[in-house]
Amino acid sequence: MKIVIICYVYPPEFAPAGIMAQELAGKLKNRGFDVTVITGLPNHPANQLFQGYRWRFRSVEKYNGIKVIRVGHAILNKRSILNRILVYTSFAFSSFANGLTLGRHDVLVCLSTPLIGIWTAFLLARFLKAKFFRIIFDLWPENIRSAQIEINSVFYRFLEKIDSENCLNADCITTLSCGMKTKLYKRGIPREKMINVLPFWIDTNRIKPADKSMDWRYKYGIENDKFIALFAGTMGYISGGLMLLGVAEILKSYTDILIFVVGDGPIKQQLITEVERHQLQNISFLDFRPEAEVSSMYNSADLGLITLLPESGKYSVPSKILAYMSAGLPVVASVSPYSETARLINESKCGIAVASQEADEMADAIIKLYKNSAMQQQYSKNAHSYVSKYYSKNKVTKKYIELIQNL
């Protein structure tokens, strides 16, 4: 069975969708499938081409027996809507043009750029005589409401219609949550169109509970007695991560507590600037760490932090929460009470969910866990147990493979 996967991001980028595309490709390859990946030039999240790469319309790599085709596209700061459209559209048509050289395939798995990228992937599937398998990690245009596009505007409804048509074109659809599935049906997608709910996954063998990684702390100058509240991942515009400044201000008198931000993203420099301006000593920053350090990074922390703006995360959870849970970290999240993240925390009993953008509530939750080691231990146990049961890589990818085989 010949399968092509289209995903805009892919390792060495530190993007959850790309890592999952790589892991799914690996699982398919191990099952005997012939797998090709079409992806972009590595530039996420700083919108700068990674060292060792240069712009080419097409370049081919081989990784663990998987053919990876990198296609040329625009690389711009995606803060503006226009730039984002240019980047996504250029990848859409470049991936389509490069994909035409592949010949007949059985299934095209689509994680392409929103709207136009999904449409060109569908066209490519038809050219390749392949079934069109669409994986939905974000709902569009719902995901760009933070960009001040009015929900009742003509433009918003036009984008929604395009995405709905893309759903109708799919031979199989998966979404991350029941909320996503319900939203699609409310748009008018016929109930006869089967929508499968499959969540993000995490490799629970790679990231798992362990004794505190004091060597990792020492490497980055963190005292052994510090209580680390870790924020790991991309600091994007909808993350609400700027509120960590207010949390750090409130926690100043707790000299043992350190907010440790590991990652990158468009709002990181703004947060660093504000931290320096306020002369805060209880929040530190580090760039994304190499894969070999990831497990030690989580094992060095005492709890994991999540922030989301009020309108964000209604239909999905940030992948960082699964990493926290897999490592056995209690979670403190500042999110909407109606979000999937709040639901997951409350259902799994792995931490504390507080109101979105309420710095005092998040600080209080951190202090509560800092002072109560028994609560920490119980949340830690609950977190790893729950994620192993419902979100492990082996269990979720097995379901994906079954769906692909049945097309």
Stockholm file with secondary structure:
# STOCKHOLM 1.0

chainA/1-407         MKIVIICYVYPPEFAPAGIMAQELAGKLKNRGFDVTVITGLPNHPANQLFQGYRWRFRSVEKYNGIKVIRVGHAILNKRSILNRILVYTSFAFSSFANGLTLGRHDVLVCLSTPLIGIWTAFLLARFLKAKFFRIIFDLWPENIRSAQIEINSVFYRFLEKIDSENCLNADCITTLSCGMKTKLYKRGIPREKMINVLPFWIDTNRIKPADKSMDWRYKYGIENDKFIALFAGTMGYISGGLMLLGVAEILKSYTDILIFVVGDGPIKQQLITEVERHQLQNISFLDFRPEAEVSSMYNSADLGLITLLPESGKYSVPSKILAYMSAGLPVVASVSPYSETARLINESKCGIAVASQEADEMADAIIKLYKNSAMQQQYSKNAHSYVSKYYSKNKVTKKYIELIQNL
#=GR chainA/1-407 SS CEEEEEESCCTTSCCHHHHHHHHHHHHHHHTTCEEEEEECCSCTTTTSCCTTCCCCSEEEEEETTEEEEEECCCCCCTTSHHHHHHHHHHHHHHHHHHHTTSCCCSEEEEECSTTHHHHHHHHHHHHTTCEEEEEESSCTTGGGGGGTCCTTSHHHHHHHHHHHHHHHHCSEEEESSHHHHHHHHHHTCCTTSCEEECCCCBCTTTSCCCSCCHHHHHHTTCCTTCEEEEEEEECCTTSCGGGHHHHHHHTTTCTTEEEEEEEECTTHHHHHHHHHHTTCSSEEEECCCCHHHHHHHHHTCSEEEEECCTTSCSSCCCTHHHHHHHTTCCEEEECCTTSHHHHHHHHHTCEEEECTTCHHHHHHHHHHHHHCHHHHHHHHHHHHHHHHHHSBHHHHHHHHHHHHHTC
#=GC SS_cons         CEEEEEESCCTTSCCHHHHHHHHHHHHHHHTTCEEEEEECCSCTTTTSCCTTCCCCSEEEEEETTEEEEEECCCCCCTTSHHHHHHHHHHHHHHHHHHHTTSCCCSEEEEECSTTHHHHHHHHHHHHTTCEEEEEESSCTTGGGGGGTCCTTSHHHHHHHHHHHHHHHHCSEEEESSHHHHHHHHHHTCCTTSCEEECCCCBCTTTSCCCSCCHHHHHHTTCCTTCEEEEEEEECCTTSCGGGHHHHHHHTTTCTTEEEEEEEECTTHHHHHHHHHHTTCSSEEEECCCCHHHHHHHHHTCSEEEEECCTTSCSSCCCTHHHHHHHTTCCEEEECCTTSHHHHHHHHHTCEEEECTTCHHHHHHHHHHHHHCHHHHHHHHHHHHHHHHHHSBHHHHHHHHHHHHHTC
//
